[in-house]
Amino acid sequence: MVKLQEKTELMDEVTVERAVSRMAYEILEHGRDSDDTVIIGIQTRGAALARKIASQMEKFGGQKIPIGSLDITFYRDDLTILNEHPVVNGTDIPFSVHKKRIILVDDVLYTGRTIRAAIEEIFDLGRPDRIELAILVDRGHRELPFSADYVGKTAPTSKSEHINVEIDDNGDIKRVSICERGER
């Protein structure tokens, strides 16, 4: 059995909060003229991060931003090899995506396959004006040509390493660490 061993802490709770605040401010700065901004987080950690970003945007900009969550399970290109019984969290987007500026949020950007699946699902729901990507940690190793518009932290990693984003029972991100695969 493969076990992940923590190698180093990348972000503690305070660093996560700073990164989220900076990303929220940058999103507001780049869309000052856009009243059609919505935030969609990819289940599960991306949805938690989306809520935090939206809360900070409301605090800084004084305007409530519509939030949705996206479950990309059935849009994955590796669904058949991942799990015989995938966990489905459900998509909840209580607004139209048509002609919206969508801020797509996830915790870690790695190969780009998750983002491809999310964009495919969004386009099945309608035609947005544009999609911008907000990522807590960009770890490199892209297989598809995606880059984030808003990044909390860039952390070059090896392919044997894993980024572990810890969330508490309330869905708040507590810390981020780099782990290495080890034998148990």
For each residue, the residues with C-beta under 8 A, 3 or more apart:
1: 184
2: 181 182 183 184
3: 181 182 183 184
4: 162 164 179 180 181 182
5: 179 180 181 182
6: 9 164 177 178 179
7: 161 177 178 179 180
8: 177 178
9: 6 12 175 176 177
10: 137 153 155 163 176 177 178
11: 15 16 19 136 137 152 153 175 176
12: 9 15 16 175
13: 16 17 173 174 175
14: 17 18
15: 11 12 18 19 153
16: 11 12 13 19 20 136 152 173 174 175 176
17: 13 14 20 21
18: 14 15 21 22
19: 11 15 16 22 23 136 152 153
20: 16 17 23 24 49 52 53 56 136 152
21: 17 18 24 25 56 60
22: 18 19 25 26 152
23: 19 20 26 27 53 56 134 150 151 152
24: 20 21 27 28 53 54 56 57 59 60
25: 21 22 28 29 56 60
26: 22 23 29 30 150
27: 23 24 30 31 37 53 57 103 132 134 150
28: 24 25 31 32 57 60 61
29: 25 26 32
30: 26 27 132 149
31: 27 28 34 37 101
32: 28 29
33:
34: 31 37 101
35:
36: 99 100 101 129
37: 27 31 34 65 100 101 103
38: 65 66 67 68 95 97 100 101 102 103
39: 50 53 54 57 65 66 67 68 102 103 105
40: 50 67 68 69 70 93 97 102 103 104 105 118 122
41: 46 47 48 49 50 51 67 68 69 70 105 106
42: 46 47 69 70 72 104 105 106 114 118
43: 46 47 69 70 71 72 89 90 91
44: 47 48 89 167 171
45: 48 49 106 107 108 165 167 173
46: 41 42 43 49 50 69 70 105 106 107
47: 41 42 43 44 50 51 69 70 89 105 171
48: 41 44 45 51 52 107 167 171 172 173
49: 20 41 45 46 52 53 105 106 107 134 136 173
50: 39 40 41 46 47 53 54 67 69 103 105
51: 41 47 48 54 55 67 171
52: 20 48 49 55 56 172 173
53: 20 23 24 27 39 49 50 56 57 103 105 134
54: 24 39 50 51 57 58 64 65 67
55: 51 52 58 59
56: 20 21 23 24 25 52 53 59 60
57: 24 27 28 39 53 54 60 61 63 65
58: 54 55 61 62 63 64 65
59: 24 55 56
60: 21 24 25 28 56 57
61: 28 57 58
62: 58
63: 57 58
64: 54 58
65: 37 38 39 54 57 58
66: 38 39 94 95
67: 38 39 40 41 50 51 54
68: 38 39 40 41 91 92 93 94 95
69: 40 41 42 43 46 47 50 89 90 91 92 93
70: 40 41 42 43 46 47 91 93 104 118 121 122
71: 43 74 88 89 90 91
72: 42 43 75 76 114 117 118 121
73: 76 79 86 87 88 89
74: 71 79 88
75: 72 117 118 120 121
76: 72 73 79 82 113 114 117
77: 113 116 117
78: 81 82 113
79: 73 74 76 82 86
80:
81: 78
82: 76 78 79 86
83: 86 87
84:
85:
86: 73 79 82 83
87: 73 83
88: 71 73 74
89: 43 44 47 69 71 73
90: 43 69 71
91: 43 68 69 70 71 121
92: 68 69
93: 40 68 69 70 97 125
94: 66 68
95: 38 66 68 100
96: 100 126
97: 38 40 93 100 102 122 125 126 127 128
98: 126 127 128
99: 36 127 128 129
100: 36 37 38 95 96 97 128 129
101: 31 34 36 37 38 128 129 130 132
102: 38 39 40 97 122 128 130 131 132
103: 27 37 38 39 40 50 53 132 133 134 150
104: 40 42 70 115 118 119 122 131 132 133 134
105: 39 40 41 42 46 47 49 50 53 133 134 135
106: 41 42 45 46 49 109 114 115 118 133 134 135 136
107: 45 46 48 49 135 136 137 163 165 173
108: 45 135 136 137 138 139 163 165
109: 106 112 115 133 135 137 138 139 142 146 148 151
110: 114 139 140 141 142 163
111: 114 141 142 143 144
112: 109 115 116 142 143 144 145 146
113: 76 77 78 116 117 143 144
114: 42 72 76 106 110 111 117 118
115: 104 106 109 112 118 119 133 144 146
116: 77 112 113 119 120 144 146
117: 72 75 76 77 113 114 120 121
118: 40 42 70 72 75 104 106 114 115 121 122
119: 104 115 116 122 123 131
120: 75 116 117 123 124
121: 70 72 75 91 117 118 124 125
122: 40 70 97 102 104 118 119 125 126 128 131
123: 119 120 126 127 128
124: 120 121
125: 93 97 121 122
126: 96 97 98 122 123
127: 97 98 99 123
128: 97 98 99 100 101 102 122 123 131
129: 36 99 100 101
130: 101 102
131: 102 104 119 122 128
132: 27 30 101 102 103 104 149 150
133: 103 104 105 106 109 115 146 147 148 149 150
134: 23 27 49 53 103 104 105 106 148 149 150 151
135: 105 106 107 108 109 138 148 150 151 152
136: 11 16 19 20 49 106 107 108 151 152 153 165 173 176
137: 10 11 107 108 109 151 152 153 154 155 163 165 176
138: 108 109 135 147 148 151 153 154 155
139: 108 109 110 155 156 157 161 163
140: 110 154 156 157
141: 110 111 157 159
142: 109 110 111 112 145 146 147
143: 111 112 113
144: 111 112 113 115 116
145: 112 142
146: 109 112 115 116 133 142
147: 133 138 142
148: 109 133 134 135 138 151
149: 30 132 133 134
150: 23 26 27 103 132 133 134 135
151: 23 109 134 135 136 137 138 148 154
152: 11 16 19 20 22 23 135 136 137
153: 10 11 15 19 136 137 138 176
154: 137 138 140 151
155: 10 137 138 139 163 178
156: 139 140
157: 139 140 141 161 163 178
158: 161
159: 141
160: 180 181
161: 7 139 157 158 178 179 180 181
162: 4 178 179 180 181
163: 10 107 108 110 137 139 155 157 176 177 178 179
164: 4 6 176 177 178 179
165: 45 107 108 136 137 173 176
166: 173 174 175 176 177
167: 44 45 48 171 172 173 174
168: 171 172 174
169:
170:
171: 44 47 48 51 167 168
172: 48 52 167 168
173: 13 16 45 48 49 52 107 136 165 166 167 176
174: 13 16 166 167 168
175: 9 11 12 13 16 166
176: 9 10 11 16 136 137 153 163 164 165 166 173
177: 6 7 8 9 10 163 164 166
178: 6 7 8 10 155 157 161 162 163 164
179: 4 5 6 7 161 162 163 164
180: 4 5 7 160 161 162
181: 2 3 4 5 160 161 162
182: 2 3 4 5
183: 2 3
184: 1 2 3
